[in-house]
Amino acid sequence: MANLTQVELQNLRHLIGAHETSYQKLNTYASQAVDPQIKQMFTKSAQDALNTKQKLMSFLNN
């Protein structure tokens, strides 16, 4: 993979941070949800945010 430019690196860091924030918030919402379907929706969304964050971080490791 080609080297990232400074702008691409900044954008990647921003996206990683945004997905981490989403993950944390969605986990909090899931822990506070009473309705099982809502809890499941927040849990799945949190996992999706974490997965995306990990995929984005893989660009930093290449």
Predicted model as a PDB file, atoms N, CA, C, CB and O in Angstrom, pLDDT in the B-factor column:
MODEL        1                                                                  
ATOM      1  N   MET A   1       0.837  -1.183   0.000  1.00 49.00           N  
ATOM      2  CA  MET A   1       0.000   0.000   0.000  1.00 49.00           C  
ATOM      3  C   MET A   1       0.879   1.243   0.000  1.00 49.00           C  
ATOM      4  CB  MET A   1      -0.951   0.000   1.212  1.00 49.00           C  
ATOM      5  O   MET A   1       1.936   1.262   0.631  1.00 49.00           O  
ATOM      6  N   ALA A   2       0.446   2.267  -0.701  1.00 61.00           N  
ATOM      7  CA  ALA A   2       1.209   3.511  -0.795  1.00 61.00           C  
ATOM      8  C   ALA A   2       1.201   4.255   0.536  1.00 61.00           C  
ATOM      9  CB  ALA A   2       0.642   4.407  -1.904  1.00 61.00           C  
ATOM     10  O   ALA A   2       0.317   4.059   1.370  1.00 61.00           O  
ATOM     11  N   ASN A   3       2.194   5.107   0.716  1.00 82.00           N  
ATOM     12  CA  ASN A   3       2.253   5.928   1.921  1.00 82.00           C  
ATOM     13  C   ASN A   3       1.098   6.930   1.922  1.00 82.00           C  
ATOM     14  CB  ASN A   3       3.614   6.665   2.019  1.00 82.00           C  
ATOM     15  O   ASN A   3       0.694   7.435   0.875  1.00 82.00           O  
ATOM     16  N   LEU A   4       0.579   7.206   3.115  1.00 80.00           N  
ATOM     17  CA  LEU A   4      -0.515   8.162   3.258  1.00 80.00           C  
ATOM     18  C   LEU A   4       0.041   9.576   3.314  1.00 80.00           C  
ATOM     19  CB  LEU A   4      -1.350   7.858   4.519  1.00 80.00           C  
ATOM     20  O   LEU A   4       1.112   9.813   3.872  1.00 80.00           O  
ATOM     21  N   THR A   5      -0.693  10.507   2.733  1.00 88.00           N  
ATOM     22  CA  THR A   5      -0.313  11.917   2.853  1.00 88.00           C  
ATOM     23  C   THR A   5      -0.704  12.403   4.242  1.00 88.00           C  
ATOM     24  CB  THR A   5      -0.993  12.789   1.743  1.00 88.00           C  
ATOM     25  O   THR A   5      -1.440  11.725   4.959  1.00 88.00           O  
ATOM     26  N   GLN A   6      -0.214  13.567   4.617  1.00 91.00           N  
ATOM     27  CA  GLN A   6      -0.561  14.149   5.913  1.00 91.00           C  
ATOM     28  C   GLN A   6      -2.065  14.371   6.034  1.00 91.00           C  
ATOM     29  CB  GLN A   6       0.182  15.472   6.117  1.00 91.00           C  
ATOM     30  O   GLN A   6      -2.646  14.117   7.089  1.00 91.00           O  
ATOM     31  N   VAL A   7      -2.689  14.837   4.975  1.00 93.00           N  
ATOM     32  CA  VAL A   7      -4.133  15.087   4.991  1.00 93.00           C  
ATOM     33  C   VAL A   7      -4.890  13.775   5.146  1.00 93.00           C  
ATOM     34  CB  VAL A   7      -4.577  15.814   3.703  1.00 93.00           C  
ATOM     35  O   VAL A   7      -5.845  13.695   5.919  1.00 93.00           O  
ATOM     36  N   GLU A   8      -4.469  12.748   4.413  1.00 90.00           N  
ATOM     37  CA  GLU A   8      -5.121  11.441   4.530  1.00 90.00           C  
ATOM     38  C   GLU A   8      -4.955  10.875   5.943  1.00 90.00           C  
ATOM     39  CB  GLU A   8      -4.543  10.457   3.490  1.00 90.00           C  
ATOM     40  O   GLU A   8      -5.883  10.283   6.494  1.00 90.00           O  
ATOM     41  N   LEU A   9      -3.784  11.057   6.515  1.00 89.00           N  
ATOM     42  CA  LEU A   9      -3.525  10.587   7.871  1.00 89.00           C  
ATOM     43  C   LEU A   9      -4.403  11.327   8.880  1.00 89.00           C  
ATOM     44  CB  LEU A   9      -2.042  10.765   8.224  1.00 89.00           C  
ATOM     45  O   LEU A   9      -4.964  10.710   9.785  1.00 89.00           O  
ATOM     46  N   GLN A  10      -4.522  12.637   8.728  1.00 93.00           N  
ATOM     47  CA  GLN A  10      -5.397  13.428   9.606  1.00 93.00           C  
ATOM     48  C   GLN A  10      -6.843  12.972   9.477  1.00 93.00           C  
ATOM     49  CB  GLN A  10      -5.285  14.929   9.274  1.00 93.00           C  
ATOM     50  O   GLN A  10      -7.536  12.809  10.482  1.00 93.00           O  
ATOM     51  N   ASN A  11      -7.296  12.768   8.261  1.00 94.00           N  
ATOM     52  CA  ASN A  11      -8.672  12.319   8.040  1.00 94.00           C  
ATOM     53  C   ASN A  11      -8.896  10.937   8.647  1.00 94.00           C  
ATOM     54  CB  ASN A  11      -8.996  12.297   6.537  1.00 94.00           C  
ATOM     55  O   ASN A  11      -9.945  10.679   9.238  1.00 94.00           O  
ATOM     56  N   LEU A  12      -7.933  10.066   8.503  1.00 93.00           N  
ATOM     57  CA  LEU A  12      -8.033   8.727   9.064  1.00 93.00           C  
ATOM     58  C   LEU A  12      -8.115   8.781  10.585  1.00 93.00           C  
ATOM     59  CB  LEU A  12      -6.841   7.876   8.627  1.00 93.00           C  
ATOM     60  O   LEU A  12      -8.925   8.079  11.189  1.00 93.00           O  
ATOM     61  N   ARG A  13      -7.292   9.598  11.195  1.00 93.00           N  
ATOM     62  CA  ARG A  13      -7.327   9.759  12.657  1.00 93.00           C  
ATOM     63  C   ARG A  13      -8.672  10.311  13.113  1.00 93.00           C  
ATOM     64  CB  ARG A  13      -6.192  10.689  13.125  1.00 93.00           C  
ATOM     65  O   ARG A  13      -9.216   9.879  14.130  1.00 93.00           O  
ATOM     66  N   HIS A  14      -9.197  11.255  12.368  1.00 97.00           N  
ATOM     67  CA  HIS A  14     -10.500  11.837  12.691  1.00 97.00           C  
ATOM     68  C   HIS A  14     -11.593  10.766  12.620  1.00 97.00           C  
ATOM     69  CB  HIS A  14     -10.826  13.007  11.731  1.00 97.00           C  
ATOM     70  O   HIS A  14     -12.430  10.665  13.516  1.00 97.00           O  
ATOM     71  N   LEU A  15     -11.579   9.981  11.565  1.00 96.00           N  
ATOM     72  CA  LEU A  15     -12.583   8.916  11.404  1.00 96.00           C  
ATOM     73  C   LEU A  15     -12.467   7.863  12.502  1.00 96.00           C  
ATOM     74  CB  LEU A  15     -12.435   8.250  10.032  1.00 96.00           C  
ATOM     75  O   LEU A  15     -13.478   7.394  13.025  1.00 96.00           O  
ATOM     76  N   ILE A  16     -11.249   7.496  12.846  1.00 96.00           N  
ATOM     77  CA  ILE A  16     -11.032   6.514  13.913  1.00 96.00           C  
ATOM     78  C   ILE A  16     -11.579   7.053  15.236  1.00 96.00           C  
ATOM     79  CB  ILE A  16      -9.522   6.173  14.048  1.00 96.00           C  
ATOM     80  O   ILE A  16     -12.252   6.335  15.976  1.00 96.00           O  
ATOM     81  N   GLY A  17     -11.289   8.302  15.522  1.00 97.00           N  
ATOM     82  CA  GLY A  17     -11.793   8.916  16.750  1.00 97.00           C  
ATOM     83  C   GLY A  17     -13.312   8.988  16.776  1.00 97.00           C  
ATOM     84  O   GLY A  17     -13.931   8.749  17.813  1.00 97.00           O  
ATOM     85  N   ALA A  18     -13.912   9.318  15.636  1.00 98.00           N  
ATOM     86  CA  ALA A  18     -15.376   9.408  15.557  1.00 98.00           C  
ATOM     87  C   ALA A  18     -16.015   8.041  15.777  1.00 98.00           C  
ATOM     88  CB  ALA A  18     -15.810   9.980  14.194  1.00 98.00           C  
ATOM     89  O   ALA A  18     -17.046   7.940  16.441  1.00 98.00           O  
ATOM     90  N   HIS A  19     -15.416   6.999  15.229  1.00 98.00           N  
ATOM     91  CA  HIS A  19     -15.970   5.658  15.418  1.00 98.00           C  
ATOM     92  C   HIS A  19     -15.775   5.167  16.849  1.00 98.00           C  
ATOM     93  CB  HIS A  19     -15.326   4.678  14.440  1.00 98.00           C  
ATOM     94  O   HIS A  19     -16.623   4.445  17.373  1.00 98.00           O  
ATOM     95  N   GLU A  20     -14.680   5.547  17.481  1.00 97.00           N  
ATOM     96  CA  GLU A  20     -14.473   5.194  18.892  1.00 97.00           C  
ATOM     97  C   GLU A  20     -15.522   5.889  19.761  1.00 97.00           C  
ATOM     98  CB  GLU A  20     -13.038   5.586  19.356  1.00 97.00           C  
ATOM     99  O   GLU A  20     -16.089   5.277  20.667  1.00 97.00           O  
ATOM    100  N   THR A  21     -15.775   7.158  19.485  1.00 98.00           N  
ATOM    101  CA  THR A  21     -16.797   7.904  20.229  1.00 98.00           C  
ATOM    102  C   THR A  21     -18.167   7.261  20.038  1.00 98.00           C  
ATOM    103  CB  THR A  21     -16.832   9.384  19.776  1.00 98.00           C  
ATOM    104  O   THR A  21     -18.914   7.083  21.001  1.00 98.00           O  
ATOM    105  N   SER A  22     -18.491   6.919  18.810  1.00 98.00           N  
ATOM    106  CA  SER A  22     -19.767   6.257  18.526  1.00 98.00           C  
ATOM    107  C   SER A  22     -19.870   4.941  19.282  1.00 98.00           C  
ATOM    108  CB  SER A  22     -19.927   6.013  17.017  1.00 98.00           C  
ATOM    109  O   SER A  22     -20.907   4.638  19.871  1.00 98.00           O  
ATOM    110  N   TYR A  23     -18.802   4.166  19.265  1.00 98.00           N  
ATOM    111  CA  TYR A  23     -18.779   2.885  19.969  1.00 98.00           C  
ATOM    112  C   TYR A  23     -19.073   3.084  21.457  1.00 98.00           C  
ATOM    113  CB  TYR A  23     -17.415   2.190  19.781  1.00 98.00           C  
ATOM    114  O   TYR A  23     -19.909   2.384  22.029  1.00 98.00           O  
ATOM    115  N   GLN A  24     -18.384   4.040  22.077  1.00 98.00           N  
ATOM    116  CA  GLN A  24     -18.573   4.286  23.512  1.00 98.00           C  
ATOM    117  C   GLN A  24     -20.004   4.732  23.824  1.00 98.00           C  
ATOM    118  CB  GLN A  24     -17.578   5.348  24.003  1.00 98.00           C  
ATOM    119  O   GLN A  24     -20.622   4.240  24.768  1.00 98.00           O  
ATOM    120  N   LYS A  25     -20.518   5.654  23.035  1.00 98.00           N  
ATOM    121  CA  LYS A  25     -21.876   6.156  23.272  1.00 98.00           C  
ATOM    122  C   LYS A  25     -22.917   5.062  23.076  1.00 98.00           C  
ATOM    123  CB  LYS A  25     -22.179   7.331  22.342  1.00 98.00           C  
ATOM    124  O   LYS A  25     -23.830   4.916  23.889  1.00 98.00           O  
ATOM    125  N   LEU A  26     -22.781   4.297  22.006  1.00 98.00           N  
ATOM    126  CA  LEU A  26     -23.758   3.240  21.731  1.00 98.00           C  
ATOM    127  C   LEU A  26     -23.723   2.160  22.807  1.00 98.00           C  
ATOM    128  CB  LEU A  26     -23.495   2.615  20.356  1.00 98.00           C  
ATOM    129  O   LEU A  26     -24.765   1.606  23.158  1.00 98.00           O  
ATOM    130  N   ASN A  27     -22.550   1.858  23.330  1.00 97.00           N  
ATOM    131  CA  ASN A  27     -22.453   0.906  24.442  1.00 97.00           C  
ATOM    132  C   ASN A  27     -23.160   1.438  25.678  1.00 97.00           C  
ATOM    133  CB  ASN A  27     -20.985   0.605  24.767  1.00 97.00           C  
ATOM    134  O   ASN A  27     -23.832   0.689  26.387  1.00 97.00           O  
ATOM    135  N   THR A  28     -23.007   2.725  25.933  1.00 98.00           N  
ATOM    136  CA  THR A  28     -23.686   3.342  27.070  1.00 98.00           C  
ATOM    137  C   THR A  28     -25.192   3.283  26.877  1.00 98.00           C  
ATOM    138  CB  THR A  28     -23.228   4.798  27.256  1.00 98.00           C  
ATOM    139  O   THR A  28     -25.929   2.936  27.801  1.00 98.00           O  
ATOM    140  N   TYR A  29     -25.649   3.623  25.676  1.00 98.00           N  
ATOM    141  CA  TYR A  29     -27.085   3.554  25.392  1.00 98.00           C  
ATOM    142  C   TYR A  29     -27.609   2.137  25.559  1.00 98.00           C  
ATOM    143  CB  TYR A  29     -27.376   4.055  23.974  1.00 98.00           C  
ATOM    144  O   TYR A  29     -28.697   1.935  26.098  1.00 98.00           O  
ATOM    145  N   ALA A  30     -26.843   1.155  25.102  1.00 98.00           N  
ATOM    146  CA  ALA A  30     -27.262  -0.246  25.222  1.00 98.00           C  
ATOM    147  C   ALA A  30     -27.382  -0.646  26.689  1.00 98.00           C  
ATOM    148  CB  ALA A  30     -26.266  -1.174  24.497  1.00 98.00           C  
ATOM    149  O   ALA A  30     -28.314  -1.354  27.071  1.00 98.00           O  
ATOM    150  N   SER A  31     -26.445  -0.196  27.502  1.00 97.00           N  
ATOM    151  CA  SER A  31     -26.478  -0.566  28.921  1.00 97.00           C  
ATOM    152  C   SER A  31     -27.657   0.070  29.649  1.00 97.00           C  
ATOM    153  CB  SER A  31     -25.177  -0.160  29.600  1.00 97.00           C  
ATOM    154  O   SER A  31     -28.102  -0.437  30.678  1.00 97.00           O  
ATOM    155  N   GLN A  32     -28.159   1.179  29.117  1.00 98.00           N  
ATOM    156  CA  GLN A  32     -29.276   1.874  29.760  1.00 98.00           C  
ATOM    157  C   GLN A  32     -30.630   1.480  29.178  1.00 98.00           C  
ATOM    158  CB  GLN A  32     -29.090   3.368  29.636  1.00 98.00           C  
ATOM    159  O   GLN A  32     -31.667   1.802  29.757  1.00 98.00           O  
ATOM    160  N   ALA A  33     -30.633   0.802  28.062  1.00 97.00           N  
ATOM    161  CA  ALA A  33     -31.888   0.437  27.405  1.00 97.00           C  
ATOM    162  C   ALA A  33     -32.618  -0.640  28.198  1.00 97.00           C  
ATOM    163  CB  ALA A  33     -31.625  -0.047  25.971  1.00 97.00           C  
ATOM    164  O   ALA A  33     -32.005  -1.553  28.751  1.00 97.00           O  
ATOM    165  N   VAL A  34     -33.931  -0.513  28.239  1.00 97.00           N  
ATOM    166  CA  VAL A  34     -34.762  -1.486  28.934  1.00 97.00           C  
ATOM    167  C   VAL A  34     -35.369  -2.467  27.925  1.00 97.00           C  
ATOM    168  CB  VAL A  34     -35.876  -0.775  29.744  1.00 97.00           C  
ATOM    169  O   VAL A  34     -35.404  -3.673  28.168  1.00 97.00           O  
ATOM    170  N   ASP A  35     -35.834  -1.954  26.820  1.00 97.00           N  
ATOM    171  CA  ASP A  35     -36.448  -2.783  25.782  1.00 97.00           C  
ATOM    172  C   ASP A  35     -35.378  -3.662  25.136  1.00 97.00           C  
ATOM    173  CB  ASP A  35     -37.156  -1.899  24.709  1.00 97.00           C  
ATOM    174  O   ASP A  35     -34.365  -3.146  24.664  1.00 97.00           O  
ATOM    175  N   PRO A  36     -35.585  -4.978  25.107  1.00 97.00           N  
ATOM    176  CA  PRO A  36     -34.567  -5.891  24.558  1.00 97.00           C  
ATOM    177  C   PRO A  36     -34.223  -5.614  23.089  1.00 97.00           C  
ATOM    178  CB  PRO A  36     -35.044  -7.321  24.694  1.00 97.00           C  
ATOM    179  O   PRO A  36     -33.067  -5.756  22.690  1.00 97.00           O  
ATOM    180  N   GLN A  37     -35.204  -5.227  22.296  1.00 98.00           N  
ATOM    181  CA  GLN A  37     -34.925  -4.945  20.883  1.00 98.00           C  
ATOM    182  C   GLN A  37     -34.068  -3.693  20.731  1.00 98.00           C  
ATOM    183  CB  GLN A  37     -36.235  -4.781  20.100  1.00 98.00           C  
ATOM    184  O   GLN A  37     -33.165  -3.648  19.896  1.00 98.00           O  
ATOM    185  N   ILE A  38     -34.356  -2.682  21.540  1.00 97.00           N  
ATOM    186  CA  ILE A  38     -33.553  -1.453  21.491  1.00 97.00           C  
ATOM    187  C   ILE A  38     -32.137  -1.748  21.982  1.00 97.00           C  
ATOM    188  CB  ILE A  38     -34.206  -0.324  22.350  1.00 97.00           C  
ATOM    189  O   ILE A  38     -31.162  -1.289  21.387  1.00 97.00           O  
ATOM    190  N   LYS A  39     -32.026  -2.507  23.058  1.00 98.00           N  
ATOM    191  CA  LYS A  39     -30.706  -2.895  23.593  1.00 98.00           C  
ATOM    192  C   LYS A  39     -29.905  -3.630  22.518  1.00 98.00           C  
ATOM    193  CB  LYS A  39     -30.862  -3.795  24.863  1.00 98.00           C  
ATOM    194  O   LYS A  39     -28.722  -3.352  22.320  1.00 98.00           O  
ATOM    195  N   GLN A  40     -30.552  -4.568  21.825  1.00 98.00           N  
ATOM    196  CA  GLN A  40     -29.877  -5.336  20.777  1.00 98.00           C  
ATOM    197  C   GLN A  40     -29.442  -4.423  19.629  1.00 98.00           C  
ATOM    198  CB  GLN A  40     -30.801  -6.453  20.247  1.00 98.00           C  
ATOM    199  O   GLN A  40     -28.349  -4.584  19.087  1.00 98.00           O  
ATOM    200  N   MET A  41     -30.290  -3.471  19.261  1.00 98.00           N  
ATOM    201  CA  MET A  41     -29.958  -2.549  18.180  1.00 98.00           C  
ATOM    202  C   MET A  41     -28.719  -1.716  18.537  1.00 98.00           C  
ATOM    203  CB  MET A  41     -31.156  -1.627  17.879  1.00 98.00           C  
ATOM    204  O   MET A  41     -27.810  -1.560  17.721  1.00 98.00           O  
ATOM    205  N   PHE A  42     -28.695  -1.182  19.772  1.00 98.00           N  
ATOM    206  CA  PHE A  42     -27.542  -0.394  20.202  1.00 98.00           C  
ATOM    207  C   PHE A  42     -26.285  -1.252  20.292  1.00 98.00           C  
ATOM    208  CB  PHE A  42     -27.823   0.264  21.550  1.00 98.00           C  
ATOM    209  O   PHE A  42     -25.199  -0.806  19.920  1.00 98.00           O  
ATOM    210  N   THR A  43     -26.427  -2.469  20.781  1.00 98.00           N  
ATOM    211  CA  THR A  43     -25.277  -3.367  20.895  1.00 98.00           C  
ATOM    212  C   THR A  43     -24.695  -3.689  19.524  1.00 98.00           C  
ATOM    213  CB  THR A  43     -25.677  -4.662  21.613  1.00 98.00           C  
ATOM    214  O   THR A  43     -23.478  -3.654  19.339  1.00 98.00           O  
ATOM    215  N   LYS A  44     -25.556  -3.999  18.571  1.00 98.00           N  
ATOM    216  CA  LYS A  44     -25.090  -4.302  17.215  1.00 98.00           C  
ATOM    217  C   LYS A  44     -24.434  -3.079  16.579  1.00 98.00           C  
ATOM    218  CB  LYS A  44     -26.259  -4.789  16.342  1.00 98.00           C  
ATOM    219  O   LYS A  44     -23.396  -3.195  15.926  1.00 98.00           O  
ATOM    220  N   SER A  45     -25.037  -1.916  16.769  1.00 98.00           N  
ATOM    221  CA  SER A  45     -24.465  -0.689  16.204  1.00 98.00           C  
ATOM    222  C   SER A  45     -23.106  -0.385  16.829  1.00 98.00           C  
ATOM    223  CB  SER A  45     -25.421   0.499  16.414  1.00 98.00           C  
ATOM    224  O   SER A  45     -22.190   0.065  16.141  1.00 98.00           O  
ATOM    225  N   ALA A  46     -22.976  -0.629  18.125  1.00 98.00           N  
ATOM    226  CA  ALA A  46     -21.690  -0.420  18.789  1.00 98.00           C  
ATOM    227  C   ALA A  46     -20.635  -1.357  18.211  1.00 98.00           C  
ATOM    228  CB  ALA A  46     -21.821  -0.636  20.308  1.00 98.00           C  
ATOM    229  O   ALA A  46     -19.502  -0.946  17.962  1.00 98.00           O  
ATOM    230  N   GLN A  47     -21.007  -2.611  18.000  1.00 98.00           N  
ATOM    231  CA  GLN A  47     -20.067  -3.583  17.430  1.00 98.00           C  
ATOM    232  C   GLN A  47     -19.672  -3.193  16.003  1.00 98.00           C  
ATOM    233  CB  GLN A  47     -20.685  -4.997  17.440  1.00 98.00           C  
ATOM    234  O   GLN A  47     -18.513  -3.335  15.614  1.00 98.00           O  
ATOM    235  N   ASP A  48     -20.632  -2.704  15.233  1.00 98.00           N  
ATOM    236  CA  ASP A  48     -20.335  -2.246  13.874  1.00 98.00           C  
ATOM    237  C   ASP A  48     -19.346  -1.080  13.892  1.00 98.00           C  
ATOM    238  CB  ASP A  48     -21.630  -1.831  13.153  1.00 98.00           C  
ATOM    239  O   ASP A  48     -18.427  -1.028  13.075  1.00 98.00           O  
ATOM    240  N   ALA A  49     -19.538  -0.143  14.827  1.00 98.00           N  
ATOM    241  CA  ALA A  49     -18.629   1.004  14.946  1.00 98.00           C  
ATOM    242  C   ALA A  49     -17.224   0.533  15.319  1.00 98.00           C  
ATOM    243  CB  ALA A  49     -19.154   2.010  16.001  1.00 98.00           C  
ATOM    244  O   ALA A  49     -16.233   1.038  14.792  1.00 98.00           O  
ATOM    245  N   LEU A  50     -17.148  -0.432  16.224  1.00 97.00           N  
ATOM    246  CA  LEU A  50     -15.848  -0.970  16.626  1.00 97.00           C  
ATOM    247  C   LEU A  50     -15.165  -1.678  15.463  1.00 97.00           C  
ATOM    248  CB  LEU A  50     -16.008  -1.933  17.806  1.00 97.00           C  
ATOM    249  O   LEU A  50     -13.964  -1.513  15.246  1.00 97.00           O  
ATOM    250  N   ASN A  51     -15.934  -2.466  14.716  1.00 98.00           N  
ATOM    251  CA  ASN A  51     -15.364  -3.162  13.557  1.00 98.00           C  
ATOM    252  C   ASN A  51     -14.825  -2.186  12.527  1.00 98.00           C  
ATOM    253  CB  ASN A  51     -16.411  -4.063  12.912  1.00 98.00           C  
ATOM    254  O   ASN A  51     -13.746  -2.392  11.971  1.00 98.00           O  
ATOM    255  N   THR A  52     -15.576  -1.124  12.275  1.00 97.00           N  
ATOM    256  CA  THR A  52     -15.129  -0.122  11.305  1.00 97.00           C  
ATOM    257  C   THR A  52     -13.868   0.579  11.803  1.00 97.00           C  
ATOM    258  CB  THR A  52     -16.244   0.911  11.038  1.00 97.00           C  
ATOM    259  O   THR A  52     -12.938   0.818  11.033  1.00 97.00           O  
ATOM    260  N   LYS A  53     -13.842   0.907  13.101  1.00 97.00           N  
ATOM    261  CA  LYS A  53     -12.645   1.533  13.674  1.00 97.00           C  
ATOM    262  C   LYS A  53     -11.429   0.630  13.471  1.00 97.00           C  
ATOM    263  CB  LYS A  53     -12.850   1.828  15.183  1.00 97.00           C  
ATOM    264  O   LYS A  53     -10.358   1.104  13.091  1.00 97.00           O  
ATOM    265  N   GLN A  54     -11.593  -0.671  13.723  1.00 96.00           N  
ATOM    266  CA  GLN A  54     -10.475  -1.603  13.568  1.00 96.00           C  
ATOM    267  C   GLN A  54     -10.033  -1.698  12.105  1.00 96.00           C  
ATOM    268  CB  GLN A  54     -10.865  -2.995  14.092  1.00 96.00           C  
ATOM    269  O   GLN A  54      -8.838  -1.803  11.828  1.00 96.00           O  
ATOM    270  N   LYS A  55     -10.974  -1.663  11.180  1.00 95.00           N  
ATOM    271  CA  LYS A  55     -10.603  -1.684   9.761  1.00 95.00           C  
ATOM    272  C   LYS A  55      -9.817  -0.426   9.401  1.00 95.00           C  
ATOM    273  CB  LYS A  55     -11.863  -1.804   8.869  1.00 95.00           C  
ATOM    274  O   LYS A  55      -8.812  -0.497   8.693  1.00 95.00           O  
ATOM    275  N   LEU A  56     -10.275   0.716   9.888  1.00 93.00           N  
ATOM    276  CA  LEU A  56      -9.561   1.965   9.611  1.00 93.00           C  
ATOM    277  C   LEU A  56      -8.160   1.940  10.223  1.00 93.00           C  
ATOM    278  CB  LEU A  56     -10.354   3.169  10.152  1.00 93.00           C  
ATOM    279  O   LEU A  56      -7.206   2.422   9.614  1.00 93.00           O  
ATOM    280  N   MET A  57      -8.041   1.386  11.407  1.00 92.00           N  
ATOM    281  CA  MET A  57      -6.726   1.322  12.058  1.00 92.00           C  
ATOM    282  C   MET A  57      -5.762   0.417  11.297  1.00 92.00           C  
ATOM    283  CB  MET A  57      -6.872   0.828  13.496  1.00 92.00           C  
ATOM    284  O   MET A  57      -4.546   0.589  11.382  1.00 92.00           O  
ATOM    285  N   SER A  58      -6.300  -0.542  10.558  1.00 89.00           N  
ATOM    286  CA  SER A  58      -5.434  -1.426   9.788  1.00 89.00           C  
ATOM    287  C   SER A  58      -4.653  -0.654   8.720  1.00 89.00           C  
ATOM    288  CB  SER A  58      -6.260  -2.534   9.137  1.00 89.00           C  
ATOM    289  O   SER A  58      -3.574  -1.083   8.312  1.00 89.00           O  
ATOM    290  N   PHE A  59      -5.193   0.481   8.267  1.00 83.00           N  
ATOM    291  CA  PHE A  59      -4.478   1.298   7.289  1.00 83.00           C  
ATOM    292  C   PHE A  59      -3.231   1.920   7.912  1.00 83.00           C  
ATOM    293  CB  PHE A  59      -5.398   2.397   6.732  1.00 83.00           C  
ATOM    294  O   PHE A  59      -2.275   2.230   7.202  1.00 83.00           O  
ATOM    295  N   LEU A  60      -3.232   2.104   9.219  1.00 83.00           N  
ATOM    296  CA  LEU A  60      -2.060   2.670   9.894  1.00 83.00           C  
ATOM    297  C   LEU A  60      -0.964   1.637  10.075  1.00 83.00           C  
ATOM    298  CB  LEU A  60      -2.453   3.243  11.245  1.00 83.00           C  
ATOM    299  O   LEU A  60       0.206   1.986  10.233  1.00 83.00           O  
ATOM    300  N   ASN A  61      -1.342   0.363  10.054  1.00 78.00           N  
ATOM    301  CA  ASN A  61      -0.379  -0.709  10.298  1.00 78.00           C  
ATOM    302  C   ASN A  61       0.303  -1.205   9.034  1.00 78.00           C  
ATOM    303  CB  ASN A  61      -1.062  -1.856  10.973  1.00 78.00           C  
ATOM    304  O   ASN A  61       1.228  -2.014   9.100  1.00 78.00           O  
ATOM    305  N   ASN A  62      -0.151  -0.722   7.882  1.00 66.00           N  
ATOM    306  CA  ASN A  62       0.438  -1.176   6.604  1.00 66.00           C  
ATOM    307  C   ASN A  62       1.530  -0.265   6.137  1.00 66.00           C  
ATOM    308  CB  ASN A  62      -0.619  -1.273   5.529  1.00 66.00           C  
ATOM    309  O   ASN A  62       2.125  -0.502   5.086  1.00 66.00           O  
TER     310      ASN A  62                                                      
ENDMDL                                                                          
END                                                                             
